Amino acid sequence: MSEGMILGVTFVIGIGIAVVLIATLVRAIQQERRSAGLARIWSNFGLSLAFLALFLISWIAQAVAEWGTYVQEEQAHGDTPTISDFFVQFGQSTFENWQSEFLQLFSFVVFSAILIHHGSAESRDGEDRIEQAVKRIEKRLDDAGIGTSASS
């Protein structure tokens, strides 16, 4: 496989993963904004937004630090640093970090805020079932003429 192909595959996969995760978060925020208004976005998505900011800041910092190291290594070997070689090296180190830290954590935060896994402590379905059960009990009490403290 040529260096250009490796660079292209690295770039597409890395940017693709980041775009999918960020787009999923943005879509969820847009849906929430339509239904609950702008004021609730930070309270509902603060954790995801904070992790996104930390992720982007650390990724940029990693790129800057790695560029400096890459240039020093290339000059020590008498080679001229090239941006394409740097991106291959940067992509490799990025994937190592993502696999062990950011990708797992950020994916979990974003997807647990949006998707449902029935029975999971992180899922909203438990609260929904409890609310439905309370409403059924209140309805039965009202039908039996007992009433609830809220209606009496």
C-alpha positions as CSV (number, residue, x, y, z in Angstrom):
1,M,0.0,0.0,0.0
2,S,1.4,3.4,-1.0
3,E,2.1,6.2,1.5
4,G,-0.6,8.3,-0.2
5,M,-3.2,5.6,0.3
6,I,-2.2,5.1,4.0
7,L,-2.5,8.8,4.5
8,G,-5.9,8.9,2.8
9,V,-7.3,5.9,4.8
10,T,-5.9,7.4,8.0
11,F,-7.4,10.7,7.3
12,V,-10.8,9.4,6.3
13,I,-11.2,7.0,9.2
14,G,-10.0,9.5,11.8
15,I,-12.0,12.4,10.6
16,G,-15.0,10.2,9.8
17,I,-15.2,8.9,13.4
18,A,-14.9,12.4,14.9
19,V,-17.6,13.7,12.4
20,V,-20.1,10.9,13.2
21,L,-19.8,11.4,17.0
22,I,-20.0,15.2,16.8
23,A,-22.8,15.1,14.3
24,T,-24.8,12.8,16.5
25,L,-24.3,15.1,19.4
26,V,-25.3,18.2,17.4
27,R,-28.4,16.5,16.0
28,A,-29.5,15.5,19.6
29,I,-28.9,19.1,20.7
30,Q,-31.0,20.5,17.8
31,Q,-33.8,18.1,18.6
32,E,-33.7,19.2,22.3
33,R,-33.6,22.9,21.4
34,R,-36.8,22.5,19.3
35,S,-38.7,20.7,22.1
36,A,-37.3,22.3,25.3
37,G,-35.7,25.5,24.2
38,L,-32.1,26.8,24.3
39,A,-31.9,27.3,28.1
40,R,-32.0,23.5,28.8
41,I,-29.2,22.6,26.3
42,W,-26.4,23.0,28.8
43,S,-28.2,21.2,31.6
44,N,-29.2,18.3,29.3
45,F,-25.9,18.1,27.3
46,G,-23.3,19.7,29.6
47,L,-21.4,16.5,30.1
48,S,-21.2,15.7,26.4
49,L,-20.2,19.3,25.5
50,A,-17.5,19.4,28.2
51,F,-16.0,16.1,27.0
52,L,-16.2,17.3,23.4
53,A,-14.3,20.5,24.3
54,L,-11.7,18.5,26.3
55,F,-11.3,16.1,23.4
56,L,-10.8,18.8,20.8
57,I,-8.4,20.8,23.0
58,S,-6.3,17.7,23.8
59,W,-6.3,16.6,20.1
60,I,-5.0,20.0,19.0
61,A,-2.4,20.0,21.8
62,Q,-1.3,16.5,20.8
63,A,-0.9,17.6,17.2
64,V,1.3,20.6,18.2
65,A,3.5,18.6,20.5
66,E,3.8,15.7,18.1
67,W,4.7,18.1,15.2
68,G,7.6,19.4,17.3
69,T,8.8,15.9,18.1
70,Y,8.4,14.8,14.5
71,V,10.4,17.8,13.1
72,Q,13.3,17.2,15.7
73,E,13.4,13.5,14.8
74,E,13.5,14.1,11.0
75,Q,16.2,16.8,11.3
76,A,18.3,14.5,13.6
77,H,18.2,11.9,10.8
78,G,19.1,14.5,8.2
79,D,15.6,14.2,6.6
80,T,13.2,17.0,5.6
81,P,9.9,16.9,7.6
82,T,6.9,16.5,5.3
83,I,3.3,17.1,6.3
84,S,2.1,13.8,4.7
85,D,4.5,11.8,6.8
86,F,3.5,13.7,9.8
87,F,-0.2,13.0,9.3
88,V,0.5,9.2,9.0
89,Q,2.4,9.3,12.3
90,F,-0.2,11.6,13.9
91,G,-3.0,9.4,12.7
92,Q,-1.4,6.3,14.2
93,S,-0.8,7.9,17.6
94,T,-4.3,9.4,17.5
95,F,-5.9,6.0,16.9
96,E,-3.9,4.6,19.8
97,N,-5.2,7.3,22.1
98,W,-8.8,7.1,20.8
99,Q,-8.9,3.4,21.2
100,S,-7.8,3.5,24.8
101,E,-9.4,6.6,26.0
102,F,-11.4,9.2,24.1
103,L,-13.3,7.1,21.6
104,Q,-14.7,4.8,24.2
105,L,-15.6,7.4,26.7
106,F,-16.9,10.0,24.3
107,S,-18.9,7.4,22.4
108,F,-20.4,6.2,25.6
109,V,-21.4,9.7,26.8
110,V,-22.9,10.7,23.5
111,F,-24.7,7.5,22.7
112,S,-26.0,6.9,26.2
113,A,-27.5,10.4,26.1
114,I,-29.4,9.5,22.9
115,L,-29.9,5.8,22.6
116,I,-31.8,3.5,24.9
117,H,-30.7,0.1,26.3
118,H,-33.7,-1.3,28.2
119,G,-32.8,-2.1,31.8
120,S,-29.5,-0.1,31.8
121,A,-28.9,2.3,34.7
122,E,-27.9,4.9,32.1
123,S,-31.1,4.5,30.1
124,R,-34.2,6.7,30.4
125,D,-36.5,3.8,30.0
126,G,-36.4,3.0,33.8
127,E,-37.8,6.4,34.7
128,D,-40.4,6.2,31.9
129,R,-41.7,2.9,33.2
130,I,-41.9,4.2,36.7
131,E,-43.8,7.3,35.6
132,Q,-46.2,5.1,33.6
133,A,-46.8,2.9,36.6
134,V,-47.5,5.9,38.9
135,K,-50.0,7.2,36.3
136,R,-51.8,3.8,36.1
137,I,-52.0,3.6,40.0
138,E,-53.4,7.2,40.1
139,K,-55.9,6.3,37.5
140,R,-57.0,3.2,39.4
141,L,-57.3,5.2,42.6
142,D,-59.4,7.9,40.8
143,D,-61.6,5.2,39.2
144,A,-62.2,3.6,42.6
145,G,-63.2,6.9,44.0
146,I,-60.3,7.1,46.4
147,G,-58.5,9.9,44.7
148,T,-54.9,11.0,45.2
149,S,-53.6,13.7,47.5
150,A,-52.9,15.9,44.4
151,S,-56.6,15.8,43.3
152,S,-58.3,16.0,46.7
